[in-house]
Amino acid sequence: MTVRPPRRAIKELQAYDGAIPSSDLVMAANESPFTLPEPLLARLESGMRDFAYRCYPDPLATDLRKKLAEQNGVAPENILLGNGGDELLLDTLLAWGGPGRSVLVFPPTFSMYGIYAHTLETQVVKIPRDSGSFALDVDAAAARLSQGDVDLCFVDTPNNPSGTLTREEDIVRLLEASDALIFVDEAYFEFSGVTVLPLLERFDNLVILRTFSKAFSLAGLRLGYALARPEVIATLTKVRMPYSVNAFSQWAGELVVEERSAFEPALRLIRSERERLYSALDALGGVQVWPSQANYLLFRVAEAHEVWRRLLDDDGIYVRDFSSAPGLTDCLRVTVGSPEQNGRFLQALADRMGSGTLLSAHDKRVPDPILSAKEAAHE
Ligand SMILES: *Cc1c(COP(=O)(O)O)cnc(C)c1O
């Protein structure tokens, strides 16, 4: 027996492959290199036994919503929690996208915007970023929006994978160009310190996305939130799954908000390590690196895919390979790790880029018994 095909748009999609290859050191997913701070771990541990596992979660995460509202200086009605920021991206497309509707994106940028748009048969309009600086072409974007047929527009700032910020005045121009919903993805806000949240008072068509996955070491629990006008939040609430945010994640999220200051040392360290990593990459001959306001750095190197493979196979370090992605020829992205991890990555990269071509450098290497055993295990 056969099964009848799904919608054509689904048939053409590829399943997202987020599988992490076996490696000692993952610097590819923009996760925090650090676990939760001790006071938070202690509170989680002491509450585990009496936790209300058997009950359905509060659909709107009322307690967490209140705490986040207070922290951000907005009302609870301005906030919606999601199963990771990802769910809120999908919810936004469910409500504002769909057949016959259009979404504007600025590639190279976060791939999920396009993936969810395609899933929901939404037309994707692209205005590429500057190939050198990755700056957004605001004039072209505002002109395109003012035609009036774009329903939704995604602005990622700092942009993943380039790490570059979009200026507030440019976002204002997008907000003013039409009544399209302007979705400002601030997944890396805690590293940039820059937000357009004050614009929420002036604009009905603004949504801001935040996540607990990056700065707050909670990628595994899936928690993100949107900030918008109550009307926009109410619309998103109509399309979401009622119990998408599980009770344990809600509780952990509350603890994160309450213990926010305990994350500061790690955040400061990641920011200073980012600058150290940037300077070191910049000083390395043959590497072009872009300044970043996030917790990752995009860099370009000759034979990038080969460098990526050597880092993985020979050094056990997994970075993100964008070398064959449009607009990112020969680019790799490394997540800022702990000082030790960053040191290990820099050493490995310098070694891989050592004398001669990569291939000959590799072939000339004197076999090291431990490394060879590790290589064998990878094959
Ligand atoms: C990581 C990320 C998100 C959200 O991730 P979640 O883990 O689903 O919260 C959203 N946008 C960008 C650009 C990201 O890099």
The ligand as an SDF file (V2000), in Angstrom:
LIG
                    3D

 15 15  0  0  0  0  0  0  0  0999 V2000
   18.6860   30.5800   18.5300 C   0  0  0  0  0  0  0  0  0  0  0  0
   17.8430   31.5260   17.7600 C   0  0  0  0  0  0  0  0  0  0  0  0
   16.4600   31.6620   17.9760 C   0  0  0  0  0  0  0  0  0  0  0  0
   15.6290   30.9200   18.9530 C   0  0  0  0  0  0  0  0  0  0  0  0
   16.0730   29.7350   19.3910 O   0  0  0  0  0  0  0  0  0  0  0  0
   15.1690   28.8870   20.4100 P   0  0  0  0  0  0  0  0  0  0  0  0
   16.1310   27.9120   20.9610 O   0  0  0  0  0  0  0  0  0  0  0  0
   14.0810   28.2610   19.5890 O   0  0  0  0  0  0  0  0  0  0  0  0
   14.6310   29.8320   21.4170 O   0  0  0  0  0  0  0  0  0  0  0  0
   15.7790   32.6020   17.2350 C   0  0  0  0  0  0  0  0  0  0  0  0
   16.3950   33.3500   16.3340 N   0  0  0  0  0  0  0  0  0  0  0  0
   17.6990   33.2540   16.0970 C   0  0  0  0  0  0  0  0  0  0  0  0
   18.3310   34.1460   15.1150 C   0  0  0  0  0  0  0  0  0  0  0  0
   18.4690   32.3300   16.7900 C   0  0  0  0  0  0  0  0  0  0  0  0
   19.7730   32.2300   16.5170 O   0  0  0  0  0  0  0  0  0  0  0  0
  1  2  1  0
  2  3  1  0
  2 14  2  0
  3  4  1  0
  3 10  2  0
  4  5  1  0
  5  6  1  0
  6  7  2  0
  6  8  1  0
  6  9  1  0
 10 11  1  0
 11 12  2  0
 12 13  1  0
 12 14  1  0
 14 15  1  0
M  END
$$$$
